[in-house]
Amino acid sequence: MQFSVVICTYNRLDHLPAAIVSVFAQTLDPADYELIVVDNASTDGTRAAVEAMLPDHANLRYIYETRLGLATARNTGWQAAKADFVAFLDDDAKAENNWLETAAGMLKDAPPNVLCVGGPIYPFYTSPRPDWWLEKYEIRTRGDAVRHLKKGEFFSGSNMIWRKSVLATYGGFEVSAGMKGNTLGMGEETALFRRIWEAEAEPIFLYSPVLKVYHWVPPEKMTMHYILKRATAVGQFEAEFALAENPGIGGWLRTLGTTLKTLSWMLPSVALKRLRYKITENWYFDHCFVPIQNVAKLLRLFGLRMTVHQRKG
């Protein structure tokens, strides 16, 4: 067996079956992979739905994780994995049917010390899109060519395939960050990538544009309010990460100074760019995420911890 696919889920029964089906539709021989569904304390009938599939799929496993948090659930998944490589897919995403076969080909040709492979994430929709909406707002890509990630780059969480031994070496995903139930959080995989970038001179993270995953975009993500929430969550994570990396009053002052300097030139620049746009939403989506992130980071540096909610239910 080469791959353990891990889907962590929390009250997403409306999309989870499609994610599971996309894994079982893989062109790779089922003997070469398993699927582990980690149920992170769902209350919507997820257990019954997944357990009903078990008799038909010998390579399907179900784990119930009571400790809330996407990072915790992911750690539970990879720790239970039987394969050497652990592939992560979100519960509201769908993998291209050659996803694992493509990954197997990448690993066959990759340097033997490759740590992780990943690819782009494209959107899919189940509701009408606003007239101003652009596909690029929900595309996560590192370009159109096969390459190694540059220092500081990372893969998005719904399309990354890790060597299990690497996850064990670096302690997996950061449990203090990321989604927790309905609470929107960011950074659990970013923190892992950063730990590796800091620890190794030239870690190999291999990207391919043909290793494709599709991620659901709900109506609420196509709003200015969602960008405010997401940027706030990222800013809070960045502040906590910076303080952990730069402890003490000296570290706080350096982080504060850097953040204020960034905002001092960024805010006027972004305001001027508004003049180029006919539609406010396009300006906002194109330019306002990072300024909002830095404002949220600044507020966290002054002790304001903000909690934002991802969704209802």
C-alpha positions, 0 to 999 in steps of 0.5 A, spaced: 500 500 500 502 506 497 497 511 500 493 513 506 488 518 504 485 522 510 478 526 510 477 529 516 470 531 517 465 536 522 458 536 520 459 536 513 454 530 511 451 534 505 458 534 501 462 528 505 459 522 501 461 526 494 468 527 497 469 519 499 466 517 492 471 521 489 477 517 492 473 510 490 473 513 483 481 513 483 484 510 477 489 507 482 488 500 484 484 500 490 489 495 493 494 501 493 491 505 497 486 506 503 481 511 505 481 514 513 475 518 515 476 522 521 469 524 524 471 530 528 465 529 533 460 530 528 452 530 530 449 530 523 449 523 522 456 522 519 458 516 523 452 512 520 453 514 513 460 512 513 459 506 517 454 504 512 459 504 506 464 500 510 461 493 507 462 495 500 469 498 501 474 493 504 479 499 504 475 504 508 476 506 515 472 510 520 475 513 526 471 518 531 475 523 534 472 527 540 477 532 541 475 538 536 480 541 531 482 540 524 489 539 526 488 534 531 483 530 527 489 530 521 494 528 526 489 522 528 489 520 521 496 520 519 498 517 526 493 511 524 495 511 517 498 504 514 501 507 508 508 511 507 504 517 504 498 520 507 494 524 502 489 529 505 483 531 502 477 536 505 470 533 506 467 538 501 472 537 496 473 532 490 479 529 487 481 528 480 480 521 478 487 520 477 489 524 483 493 518 486 495 515 480 499 522 478 502 522 485 505 515 484 508 518 478 511 524 481 514 520 487 517 515 482 520 520 478 522 525 484 528 525 489 528 520 494 528 525 499 522 528 497 518 530 503 511 532 500 507 533 494 502 537 492 498 541 486 492 546 485 485 547 488 480 549 483 473 551 485 466 548 484 459 551 485 452 549 487 449 556 487 449 562 482 455 566 482 455 574 483 456 577 476 463 580 479 465 574 481 472 571 478 475 564 478 481 566 481 479 568 488 478 561 489 484 558 485 490 555 489 496 554 485 503 554 484 503 555 477 503 551 470 510 548 471 512 542 475 517 545 480 520 545 487 517 550 492 521 556 494 523 557 501 517 560 505 512 557 500 507 551 502 501 547 499 494 548 501 491 543 506 486 540 501 491 537 496 498 535 500 501 528 500 506 527 506 511 522 507 508 519 514 515 519 517 516 527 516 509 528 519 512 524 525 519 527 525 516 534 525 510 533 530 504 533 525 500 539 524 499 545 529 493 543 534 493 551 537 491 553 530 486 552 524 479 550 524 475 548 531 468 546 529 465 552 527 470 557 529 474 559 523 482 558 524 488 558 519 495 556 519 495 549 522 499 546 515 503 553 514 506 552 521 508 545 519 511 548 513 515 553 516 518 548 522 521 544 516 523 550 512 527 553 518 530 546 520 532 544 513 537 547 508 533 545 502 527 541 503 524 538 497 516 539 496 514 537 489 509 541 486 505 539 479 499 542 476 496 536 474 495 533 481 488 536 481 483 537 487 476 541 486 473 545 492 466 547 494 465 554 494 459 556 498 455 562 497 458 565 504 465 565 501 463 569 495 462 575 500 466 581 502 464 579 509 467 572 509 474 575 506 473 580 513 473 573 517 478 569 513 483 575 513 482 576 521 483 569 522 490 569 518 492 575 522 490 572 529 495 566 527 500 570 524 501 574 531 501 568 535 506 565 530 510 571 530 510 572 538 512 564 539 518 565 534 520 572 537 518 571 545 519 577 550 518 584 550 523 585 545 520 580 540 513 584 541 516 590 539 520 588 533 513 585 531 509 591 532 514 595 529 514 591 522 506 590 522 506 598 523 511 599 518 507 595 513 500 598 514 503 605 514 505 604 506 500 599 505 493 602 507 494 608 502 496 604 496 490 600 497 486 606 498 488 609 491 487 602 487 480 603 489 480 609 483 481 603 478 475 599 479 468 600 477 466 594 482 467 595 490 467 587 491 473 586 485 477 591 489 476 588 495 478 581 493 484 583 489 487 588 495 484 588 501 485 581 504 493 583 506 491 589 510 485 586 514 490 581 516 495 586 518 490 590 522 488 583 525 495 582 527 496 588 530 490 588 534 492 581 537 499 584 539 495 589 543 491 583 546 485 583 543 483 575 541 478 575 536 473 569 534 470 568 528 465 563 525 466 559 519 459 557 518 452 555 522 451 548 524 
